Amino acid sequence: MNQIQPYVRSLADKYGRERECLLPILQEIVATEHVLSQDAMVEVARELNLSAAEVYGTASFYSFLNTEPYGKYVIRVCKSIVAEMKGKKEIVDKLCDILKIKVGETTPNGKFTLLETNDIGWSDQEPSMLINEKPYTYLTPEKIVQIIAEYQANGKSNNHQQIN
């Protein structure tokens, strides 16, 4: 028996084995394991009596369910039309320049992954991004320099989101 089986079984015991339990189970696996491995998805399918294709289809639909290993800090830049209009391109360009990676890549040291994602819920405060679960809003290239420098130095930023 592989190591993921008892873990997935415990999650199915916790959430249930109905179709509507799939998303919470996948979310908890990502929260704990940081990635949804193929083995985990197959095991979830077995526990919930679903096809592996259905589990993978659900996992690949949601950008927050990582199906490949990402860096310690996952940067998700909002790519909504509002973000585009408010300067998202400059933010992404600055991130690529600082991190020396392209969107969809992870830094060689495994510290940062840069992604673009659909609306993250801060459309009134664009451009915005998440680093893991922490939101950053009203971004400028200068703020990006400061935020990334703080994460590189001590693994967190004191630059909190701005809310009107």
Number of C-alpha atoms within 10 A of each C-alpha: 5 9 9 17 17 12 15 23 18 13 21 19 11 11 15 17 20 12 12 11 15 23 16 14 20 22 18 15 23 17 13 9 13 18 19 23 18 14 14 21 23 18 22 28 21 17 19 19 12 17 14 17 12 13 24 18 11 14 20 14 10 13 13 15 20 20 18 10 14 21 18 17 19 19 24 25 28 25 23 21 13 17 24 14 12 19 17 25 15 15 23 24 15 17 21 15 12 13 18 12 17 16 16 12 17 22 16 12 8 13 16 22 24 24 21 17 17 14 16 15 13 19 18 13 18 25 27 28 31 19 21 14 11 12 19 24 20 19 21 17 16 10 15 18 15 14 19 18 15 15 16 13 9 8 12 15 17 9 14 11 16 11 10 5
